[in-house]
């Protein structure tokens, strides 16, 4: 199968469903959700800004996140030939250099749209795009080290879109409270990225990709993932209590307790239950993000 990846027919034009699959719409939700949380947290009325919010959501999801998925699939095509041979590139549905062409073209389109939203959005998009390419492409290929690679993805998925939305809504740089919450949720997302790596252990081992399940083993990696997610949310709860947003802190605590109950089962059979936890446990983490955003909005509206 790996040989076939290098011998795809260059002249055949791919069908649009294969191109869309390369951009992985299912992965667009996290950065779009983080952007929406930033919109809420900013505390500014959305009146007259709905079109900007809509463009920002498209930029965070289909454009920048879609680009990162295309770049990753292109530079991971030999790994995917082992782990997921039905993906567009290893299966031959995106022949020749089409994966690379789409990656470059989508990068250009993303940066043009970002430029139209202003200098700070453009700067944030440049950072996100640089991390996306560095994650997958040589010579950096950050994904070869699960600590660095997952950090880059988590920051691009959570922190960057959240803080970018605050700038879009307010026209000023985020304050320390916005930065603290966005970075804490980015830190916790490192654990979610680790859980996502469990499905690729076989191919990662063969192709030298040092994800945390490969480096640490599945058992230790799942503990690291859970501890990181828990610590991040404890940090958020601590911040909200310090800012006297106790009701919001209690809601996030309840969501965390629900995750802990599921983590107790996850650590016993991580290789079997990673998908189960992603479906049931991660949404509780995600709900905590909007609760935190509402707390920040309450602070902004109250002028505290």
Secondary structure, 3 states (H helix, E strand, C coil): CHHHHHCCCCCCCCCHHHHHHHHCHHHHHHHHHHHHHHHHHHCCCCCCCHHHHHHHHHHHHHHHHHHHHHHHHHHCHHHHHHHCCCCHHHHCCCCCCHHHHHHHHHHHHHHHHHHHCCHHHHHHHHHHHHHHHHHHCCCCCHHHEHHHHHHHHHHHHHHHHHHHHHHHHHCCCCCHHHHHHHHHHHHHHHHHHHHHHHHHHHHHHHHCCECHHHHHCHHHHHHHHHHHHHHHHHHHHHHHHHCCCHHHHHHHHHHHHHHHHHHHHHCCCHHHHHHHHHHHCHHHHHHHHHHHHHHHHHHHHHCC
